[in-house]
Amino acid sequence: MTGLIERYRARLPVSADTPVVTLGEGSTPLLPAPRLGAELGVELYLKVEGANPTGSFKDRGMTLAVTKAVEEGSTAVICASTGNTSASAAAYAARAGLRCAVVVPEGRIALGKLAQAQASGARVVQIAGGFDEALTAVRALCERQPITLVNNLNPYRLEGQKTASFEICEELGDAPDWLCIPVGNGGNITAYWKGFEEALASGEARRPPALLACQARGAASLLRGPLDRPETVATAIRIGRPVRREEALDALSRSEGRAVALEDRQILDAFRRLPAAEGVFCEPASAASFAGLVQARADGTIPEGARVVCVLTGHGLKDPDTAIGEAERPRRCGATLAEIEQAVLAG
């Protein structure tokens, strides 16, 4: 399978001699969601970024960030992470033969993501602090040591992530009316807007979408300003001081969109509804995009009949503990046919 650098080479900062590091990322499904769309009165599509190699959208930016690190002669990469970036950085560094270190908040990272980073051989450092403290530390470390930072402060990350907008326009024949997207550090919404603007300039879209930035209320930095102690069950967007906050706000303004703050219960309800209604299992932070759509339909922000894309940023197996905690407990019974039949058919 061709990775996104080869697919969009002419639109990315690479040359014919660039040594591409890829795991076959990109080209993720844009699935119609007819049942949930009918419930909400919209034409709904789900951009399933959990189908990327390490299970999240981070792979789009990481393929280019690590490719450019190799091209520039780097031998090591580092990131701060709430989970998905660490898994992606570790995998692409392993693919390229680079050393990788990831700095994560102790006890505040989903175990599925931590396991991925460890399995790929990264040096995992857990700190007694949050993501914002971790990012401050790795930025300072990169100024002292010859290590490449691969957080979304790395401009190549956004260049790779913008390709999701190209794919959406290609699939739909235009941009959607609205794009609902979870926001943590602000990089992905900034990248999507960049991609839609480029699609508009190339004639692939007639007009860009309005953006709905979906945040947890306990980490709603776009609406509330920087937060010292962000809190939410959606660990991937538990960020209080997003480094791309101003760019994200600019994208919202220019798209004539808005930001919404969601209660954790709204996010968890969406987390359950998506697989139950459409068979698409995503992590809680991803479900914030659908929860935001539900709220935006209820308050009239998104009109009936609109064409809407919800970006699902990561796979549900990234956070199995939350999935198990929200699911109905398995029924127990004996091993006879009669007992199993009764358990299966019981109301």
N, C-alpha and C positions, 0 to 999 in steps of 0.2 A: 504494500500500500504506500502510495506517495505521501510524504509529509507535507505540511503546509508551506515550508520554505520552497520546495520545488514547485508546488502548485501556484504559488503567488510570487515567484522569484522576482519578476519585473517590478513588483510593487513593494519590495522589501530592501533594506540596506545591505545587500549581499552582492558579490561579484561571481563571475564564472569560476574563480579560484577559491572561493570560500569553502572551507571544509565543513560540510553540513553534518550536524549531530541531530539525529532524528530517531524517534520511536514510532513513527507513523501517525503522529497526532493530527488533529483537525478533521474536517469532513464529518462532523458529528451530526446525528439525526436532528431534523426539524420535524417533530411529530405533531400532526393534528390532534387536538384533544376535544373530540366532538361532544362527549358527555358533559364535561365540565364547562365547555364553551356554551352549550345549550342551557345549562343551569344559570349561567351568568349573562346570557344574551349577547355574546361576542363570538367572533371567529378566532378561536384560540389555537396557538401553536406553542410547543415546548421545545426549546433548544437544549438538547440533552448533552451537556458538556461532561457529564460523568462517563461518557463513552470514550473519552481520551485515555491514553495508555495508563496513566497513574490514577485515573478516576476523577480528574478535575480539570477545569479550564486553565489552570496554571501551566499546563504543558504547552499551550499555544505560545506563551511568552518565553518559557524556559528553553524551548528548542532554539530560539534565536539568541537568547542571552548567553547560553552555553556555547553555541556555535561561534559567536563573536568573541567570547573569552578565549576559545581555542585559537581562533584566527589571530588574536592579539598576543598570543604567547603565554597566556595565564596557565598556571599549573594547579590552582586551587580556587574554589568558590565558597561563598558563605551566605547565609540568609538568617534573618529572624523570621519566626513563623508561628501562626496559630495552628498549623498542621499541614494544609495542602501544599504550601510553597516548599516546606521541608521535604515532603514526599517526592515532589517533582524535581527539585534541585538535586536530591540524592540520586534519583534514577538517571537523570541526564548527565550528571557528573560521572556516574559509573559507566555510562555508555561511552563517554569521551575519554575515560581514563584519568580523570581529574580527582584530586582530593576534595572532599566536601565536609563542611561543618555547618550544623544548624543549631540555632539558639532558640529555645522554646520556653514558654512559661510553665513552671513545674505544676503538675496537677490540673492544668487548664487546657489540655490538648487531647482531642479524641484519640483513643488508643489505636484505632485502625490506621490513622495517619502516622502516629509515632512508629508503629510497626513497619510501615513502608520505608521510612527513612533509615531505620536500623537495618532492615533487610538489604538495603542497597549499599550498606557499608559506610554511611555517613557517621561522623563524630557528632553525637547528640549531646548538647549541653543544656541542662535544665536550670533555669534561674528562679530565684525567689522574687518574682516580679511579673508584670504583665507584658503583653506584646510591645507596647510602646517603649518600655525600658529595654527590652531585648533589641529593638531596632536602633535605639540610640547607641547601644554598646557596639553593635556590629558595624555601624557607620564609622564610629571612632576607630575601631580595630582596622578597618580597611584603609584608614589614613596612615596607620602605623606599619602595616604589613602588606606585602604584595599579594593580596587576595582580592578576587573580583566579587563585588556585591551583586547578588542576583534578585534582590527584592525589587518591587516595582519602581523604585527610584532609578533603576537601570532602564534607560530609555528603550532598549531593545525589547524589553518585556512588553511594553505597550504596542510596539510595532507588530509583534507576533499576535497579540490578543485582538488587534483590530480586524484580523482576518475573519473572525466570527461574523462580523457585519457583512462582509462580502458574501459569505455563504448564505446568509439569510436573504439577501437581495437576489442572489442567483436562484434560490429555491422558490421564492414568492414572485419573482419578476419585478419587484419593487421593495422599498422599505415598508414595514408595517406601520399602522397608525400610531401604535404605542409599543414601547419596549419596556417591560418590567424587569428590573435587575437588582439583586442584592448588592448592598454597598457596605464595605468594611473600610479598607484603606484608600478607596477612591480610584484605584488604578484601572479597574475593569470598565467602569462606566465611562471613564475618560477615553479608554481605548476604543470602546464601541462607538462613541461619538466621533472620534477621529475616523474610524472606518466608514461610518455612514456619510460623513462629509466627503470623503474620497470617492465613495460610490456615487454620490450626487454629482461630483465634478466630472466623473467618467461617463455619466449618462446611465449608470446601472440603477439609479433611483431617481424618481421625479421629485421627491421631497423627503427630508429625513423624518424619522419618527419623533414624537414626543417621548421623553424619558421619564419613567417612574422609578425613583431611587428608593429602594425598600430597606429600611433599617429597623433593628430591634429598638424598642423604646429606651432600654437601658444602655444603648450604645448609639443613640441617634445624634451623632456629632454634626451632621449637616444642618439639623434643625436647632440643636441646643448649644452648639459650639463645642470646643475641646472638652473632653471629660477625663478626669484623673482615674476613675474606677469604673470602667464600663462593665456592665453585667448583662448577660443573656445566655439562654440555653444554646443559642446558635453560635457555637464557638468560633466558626470561621469569620464572623463579622463582629466579634467582640473586640473592637478597636476604638479607643477613645480619642486618639489624635492622628487621624488619617493624613499621610504625607501628601496625598493628592486631593485634599479637601477643596482647595480653591479651584483646581481644574474641574473637579466634579460639580461644584456649584456653577461654574461657567457653562458646563455642558447642559445642566438643567435649565439655566436661563436661556441659552441660545436655542434649545429645543422646545422651549415653552412648556417644559415639563414641571414636575414637582417632586418633593421628597415626602415620604410617609413614615411615621413611627408606629411600630407594631408591638403589641403585647406578646410576650412569649407564648401565651395560650393561643393567640391567633396563628402564630408560626407553627406550633405543634399541631393545630387542627389541619392546617394546610399540608403539613408533613404526612399526616395520615390519609387525607383525601386523595392526594395525587396517585399513590399506588393503588388505593382501593377503587378509584374510578377509572384510571387510565393505565394502570400497570407500570407506572414510572416511579422508581424508588430513588429518592434523592436525600441528601443530608438536610438537617434542619435549616441551615443558612440558605440553601437553595430554595427551600419552600417559602422563604420570605417573599420571593417574587410573586408567587401565586397568592399568598396572603395579602400582599399589597394590592393586587388586582381585585380581590374580593372587596377590600375596603374602598378602593377607588370606584368600583361600580356602585357600591352602596351610597357613597356621598356624591355621585354624579360626575366625578372628575373624568372618568372614561365613559363615553356615551354608548348606548346600545348599538350593536351592529359593528363596532370597531374591530379592526383586525389587530390582534394583540399577540406579541411573542413574550413568553415568560422564559427568562434564562435560568436554567437549573445548573448551577455551577459545579456541583460535586455529587458523586454517587452516594447512595444511602449506606453502603457498607463502610464508608469513612467513619461513621459514628454508630456502631452496632449497639452500644449501650443504650442510647436514646431510643433507638428503634425497638429494642426489647422492652424497655420501660413503658413505651406507649402502646404496645401491642396487647391483645387479649392473651391471657395466660393459656398455655396448652391444656387441653382436657386430659385427664388421666383415667385409665380404665384397665381392666384385666386383658388377657391375651386371647380370650375366646371370641369366636365370630359374633356371638350374640352380644357380648359386651361392647365390642368394637362397633357393631351396627348401631346399638343404642346410642353410643357416644357421638357417632357421625351424624345421626338423624335427629338427635335431641334438639329442641328449640333453644 
